[in-house]
Amino acid sequence: MSKMRFLITRPQDQADKLIELITRAGHKAVRLPAIEIRNISLSAATISMLGKLDEFAFAIFISANAVHKAADFIKKYTTSPRLNDYFKIAVIGPSTAKALEVYGWQVDIISDGKYDSEGLLQALKPFVAKNDKIIIFRGLGGRRVLAEGLQKMGVRVAEAPVYERTLPKVNNSELAKIFTNNSLDAILTMSNESLRNLYTLAGTKYKRSLLASKLVVLNQRCANLAKSLGFKNPAIIARAPDESSIFEALMQAG
């Protein structure tokens, strides 16, 4: 089997296990984080909410980043960091559930096979009641599908932004090494935002090379975005967001 070369666009601290799988199989993984996760200062409203967690029936962590970034704030502003004593905890996927375990927290509700906001909404339906209060730990900006869907169910939603996602700075020499000679076998993008950022980073100089590349994505929304951006090959959708499933999809793409 020939050696393949994959571009991994996950944030720097979330790519290690996948890259280990790729290199152990004898292939090459190139890092290019397409999203930079930055700390923010909490708003007075969010600090106030953290002091009143006993008012909420559920908490949702939108991602592993939301767990890690919220953890220090929770320790600082809550009476007790034992979150399961306050409410039931819901997450979109297994990587977020694993992040909870780092802090001794346990997930109560998780999306069943459809690891996105729509999937979590379906998983929550049997458990939430009208006028329940739910706090959502998330990043600044992004889709509000969860909040809006819960509000339509009559749930009272409080959003607690604990980090922000930004476009990283990448120098031209790094981009040249990645995109010249069309030597990529596949690119992994974890979200619509990371795909849009990658498209922006490639610019006009490397756009042709980028659009000729094969993509591995996590859901149909991202596959649809890739098509609208002009990618020549239909994106391959990983069957699940865990490293083994992503690795399997990369092998299929290569």
TITORVEX-183591 format. One record per residue (C-alpha): residue number from 1; residue in one letter; y, x, z. Coordinates in nm, 2 decimals. Each point is the difference from the previous one (the first is absolute). Layout:
# residues N
- k r py px pz
- NUM A Y X Z
...
# end
This chain:
# residues 254
- k r py px pz
- 1 M 0.00 0.00 0.00
- 2 S 0.34 0.14 -0.10
- 3 K 0.27 0.05 0.26
- 4 M 0.25 -0.29 0.00
- 5 R 0.36 0.00 0.12
- 6 F 0.15 -0.29 0.19
- 7 L 0.36 -0.07 0.11
- 8 I 0.01 -0.16 0.35
- 9 T 0.33 -0.17 0.08
- 10 R -0.08 -0.11 0.36
- 11 P 0.25 0.12 0.27
- 12 Q -0.07 0.36 0.11
- 13 D -0.17 -0.08 0.33
- 14 Q -0.23 -0.27 -0.14
- 15 A -0.17 0.18 -0.29
- 16 D -0.21 0.26 0.18
- 17 K -0.33 -0.19 0.02
- 18 L 0.01 -0.11 -0.36
- 19 I 0.09 0.35 -0.12
- 20 E -0.29 0.14 0.20
- 21 L -0.24 -0.24 -0.18
- 22 I 0.15 0.11 -0.34
- 23 T -0.02 0.37 0.07
- 24 R -0.35 -0.02 0.16
- 25 A -0.12 -0.16 -0.33
- 26 G 0.13 0.30 -0.19
- 27 H 0.32 -0.15 -0.14
- 28 K 0.37 0.07 0.04
- 29 A 0.25 -0.21 0.19
- 30 V 0.37 0.04 -0.06
- 31 R 0.24 -0.15 0.26
- 32 L 0.32 -0.17 -0.10
- 33 P 0.10 -0.25 0.27
- 34 A 0.19 -0.28 -0.18
- 35 I 0.14 -0.15 0.32
- 36 E 0.17 0.17 0.29
- 37 I -0.04 -0.16 0.34
- 38 R 0.32 0.04 0.21
- 39 N 0.08 -0.08 0.36
- 40 I 0.27 -0.25 0.07
- 41 S 0.20 -0.10 0.31
- 42 L -0.10 -0.34 0.13
- 43 S 0.24 -0.29 -0.02
- 44 A 0.10 -0.16 0.33
- 45 A -0.19 -0.31 -0.11
- 46 T -0.32 0.19 -0.04
- 47 I 0.04 0.18 0.33
- 48 S 0.05 -0.34 0.16
- 49 M -0.31 -0.14 -0.16
- 50 L -0.21 0.30 0.13
- 51 G 0.11 -0.09 0.35
- 52 K -0.13 -0.36 -0.04
- 53 L -0.34 0.05 -0.17
- 54 D -0.16 -0.26 0.24
- 55 E 0.19 -0.27 -0.20
- 56 F -0.21 0.07 -0.31
- 57 A -0.34 -0.14 -0.09
- 58 F -0.08 0.25 -0.27
- 59 A 0.12 0.34 -0.13
- 60 I -0.05 0.12 -0.35
- 61 F 0.01 0.36 -0.10
- 62 I 0.07 0.02 -0.37
- 63 S -0.15 0.36 -0.05
- 64 A -0.12 0.31 0.18
- 65 N 0.35 0.13 -0.02
- 66 A 0.12 -0.31 0.19
- 67 V -0.25 0.08 0.28
- 68 H 0.09 0.36 0.04
- 69 K 0.37 -0.05 -0.03
- 70 A 0.00 -0.29 0.24
- 71 A -0.21 0.17 0.26
- 72 D 0.27 0.22 0.16
- 73 F 0.25 -0.30 0.00
- 74 I -0.26 -0.22 0.17
- 75 K -0.06 0.26 0.27
- 76 K 0.37 0.04 0.05
- 77 Y 0.11 -0.36 0.01
- 78 T -0.29 -0.21 0.12
- 79 T -0.12 -0.06 0.36
- 80 S -0.35 0.09 -0.10
- 81 P -0.13 0.17 -0.32
- 82 R -0.33 -0.20 0.03
- 83 L 0.08 -0.22 -0.30
- 84 N -0.32 -0.20 0.01
- 85 D 0.11 -0.14 0.34
- 86 Y 0.30 -0.16 -0.17
- 87 F -0.14 -0.16 -0.32
- 88 K -0.25 0.01 -0.28
- 89 I 0.05 0.28 -0.26
- 90 A -0.04 -0.05 -0.37
- 91 V -0.01 0.26 -0.28
- 92 I -0.04 0.00 -0.38
- 93 G -0.27 0.27 -0.03
- 94 P -0.24 0.24 0.17
- 95 S 0.23 0.30 -0.01
- 96 T 0.25 -0.19 0.21
- 97 A -0.28 -0.11 0.24
- 98 K -0.10 0.37 0.04
- 99 A 0.36 0.09 0.08
- 100 L 0.00 -0.25 0.28
- 101 E -0.30 0.17 0.16
- 102 V 0.20 0.32 0.05
- 103 Y 0.21 -0.18 0.26
- 104 G -0.28 -0.20 0.16
- 105 W 0.09 -0.32 -0.18
- 106 Q -0.25 -0.23 -0.17
- 107 V 0.03 -0.22 -0.30
- 108 D -0.08 -0.37 0.04
- 109 I 0.06 -0.13 -0.36
- 110 I -0.03 0.20 -0.32
- 111 S 0.01 -0.10 -0.37
- 112 D -0.34 -0.08 -0.13
- 113 G -0.05 0.20 -0.32
- 114 K 0.35 -0.07 -0.14
- 115 Y 0.21 0.27 0.15
- 116 D 0.35 -0.11 -0.06
- 117 S 0.26 -0.24 0.15
- 118 E -0.16 -0.30 -0.17
- 119 G -0.34 0.09 0.14
- 120 L 0.13 0.03 0.35
- 121 L 0.17 -0.34 -0.03
- 122 Q -0.33 -0.16 -0.08
- 123 A -0.17 0.18 0.29
- 124 L 0.27 -0.12 0.24
- 125 K 0.00 -0.37 -0.10
- 126 P -0.29 -0.10 0.24
- 127 F 0.16 0.17 0.30
- 128 V 0.38 -0.08 -0.01
- 129 A 0.16 -0.32 0.11
- 130 K 0.33 -0.16 -0.07
- 131 N 0.28 0.16 0.22
- 132 D -0.21 0.31 0.08
- 133 K 0.22 0.31 0.02
- 134 I -0.11 0.30 -0.20
- 135 I 0.15 0.35 -0.01
- 136 I -0.05 0.21 -0.32
- 137 F 0.03 0.38 0.03
- 138 R 0.10 0.12 -0.34
- 139 G 0.22 0.23 -0.20
- 140 L 0.35 -0.08 -0.12
- 141 G 0.01 -0.19 -0.33
- 142 G -0.31 -0.09 -0.20
- 143 R -0.17 -0.33 -0.06
- 144 R 0.04 -0.28 0.25
- 145 V -0.31 -0.20 -0.11
- 146 L -0.14 0.00 0.35
- 147 A 0.31 -0.11 0.18
- 148 E 0.08 -0.27 -0.26
- 149 G -0.36 -0.12 -0.01
- 150 L -0.02 -0.03 0.38
- 151 Q 0.33 -0.18 0.02
- 152 K -0.13 -0.26 -0.25
- 153 M -0.28 -0.06 0.25
- 154 G 0.26 -0.08 0.27
- 155 V -0.04 0.34 0.17
- 156 R 0.30 0.17 0.16
- 157 V 0.02 0.35 -0.14
- 158 A 0.18 0.31 0.14
- 159 E 0.01 0.31 -0.21
- 160 A 0.02 0.34 0.16
- 161 P 0.07 0.28 -0.25
- 162 V -0.11 0.33 0.15
- 163 Y 0.03 0.24 -0.30
- 164 E 0.13 0.03 -0.35
- 165 R -0.15 0.10 -0.33
- 166 T 0.20 0.21 -0.24
- 167 L -0.03 0.18 -0.33
- 168 P -0.09 0.36 0.07
- 169 K 0.18 0.30 -0.15
- 170 V -0.23 0.20 -0.24
- 171 N 0.12 0.30 -0.19
- 172 N -0.05 0.03 -0.38
- 173 S -0.23 0.30 0.02
- 174 E -0.25 -0.20 0.21
- 175 L 0.01 -0.29 -0.24
- 176 A -0.05 0.24 -0.29
- 177 K -0.32 0.14 0.15
- 178 I -0.14 -0.35 0.05
- 179 F 0.09 -0.17 -0.33
- 180 T -0.01 0.27 -0.27
- 181 N -0.30 0.03 -0.23
- 182 N -0.12 -0.35 0.09
- 183 S -0.26 0.16 0.24
- 184 L -0.02 -0.29 0.25
- 185 D -0.33 -0.19 0.00
- 186 A 0.15 -0.28 0.22
- 187 I 0.28 -0.09 0.23
- 188 L -0.03 -0.20 0.33
- 189 T 0.29 -0.23 0.09
- 190 M -0.03 -0.20 0.32
- 191 S 0.26 -0.27 -0.05
- 192 N 0.25 -0.14 -0.25
- 193 E 0.28 0.20 0.17
- 194 S -0.18 0.33 -0.03
- 195 L -0.07 -0.07 -0.37
- 196 R 0.36 -0.09 -0.07
- 197 N 0.11 0.32 0.19
- 198 L -0.24 0.21 -0.21
- 199 Y 0.14 -0.15 -0.32
- 200 T 0.35 0.09 0.12
- 201 L -0.10 0.35 0.10
- 202 A -0.16 0.06 -0.34
- 203 G 0.32 -0.10 -0.18
- 204 T 0.04 0.03 -0.37
- 205 K -0.13 0.35 -0.01
- 206 Y -0.35 -0.07 0.13
- 207 K -0.03 -0.38 -0.07
- 208 R -0.22 0.04 -0.31
- 209 S -0.25 0.21 0.20
- 210 L 0.01 -0.24 0.29
- 211 L -0.06 -0.31 -0.21
- 212 A -0.30 0.17 -0.17
- 213 S -0.17 0.06 0.33
- 214 K -0.27 -0.22 0.15
- 215 L 0.09 -0.18 0.32
- 216 V -0.19 -0.10 0.31
- 217 V 0.17 -0.28 0.20
- 218 L -0.09 -0.22 0.29
- 219 N 0.07 -0.35 -0.13
- 220 Q 0.07 -0.21 -0.31
- 221 R 0.38 -0.01 0.07
- 222 C 0.02 0.37 -0.04
- 223 A -0.22 -0.01 -0.32
- 224 N 0.23 -0.26 -0.14
- 225 L 0.30 0.22 0.08
- 226 A -0.16 0.30 -0.17
- 227 K -0.05 -0.21 -0.32
- 228 S 0.37 -0.12 0.01
- 229 L 0.12 0.36 0.03
- 230 G -0.19 0.10 -0.31
- 231 F -0.32 0.18 0.13
- 232 K -0.23 0.03 -0.30
- 233 N -0.33 -0.04 0.20
- 234 P -0.08 -0.30 0.22
- 235 A 0.02 0.10 0.36
- 236 I -0.33 0.02 0.20
- 237 I 0.01 -0.20 0.32
- 238 A -0.18 0.16 0.29
- 239 R -0.24 -0.25 0.17
- 240 A 0.15 0.07 0.34
- 241 P 0.28 0.21 0.14
- 242 D -0.22 0.25 0.19
- 243 E -0.05 0.36 -0.11
- 244 S -0.35 -0.04 -0.12
- 245 S 0.09 -0.30 -0.23
- 246 I 0.31 0.18 -0.13
- 247 F -0.21 0.31 -0.07
- 248 E -0.25 -0.21 -0.19
- 249 A 0.28 -0.15 -0.21
- 250 L 0.14 0.35 -0.08
- 251 M -0.35 0.11 -0.11
- 252 Q -0.02 -0.30 -0.22
- 253 A 0.35 0.07 -0.15
- 254 G -0.08 0.37 -0.06
# end
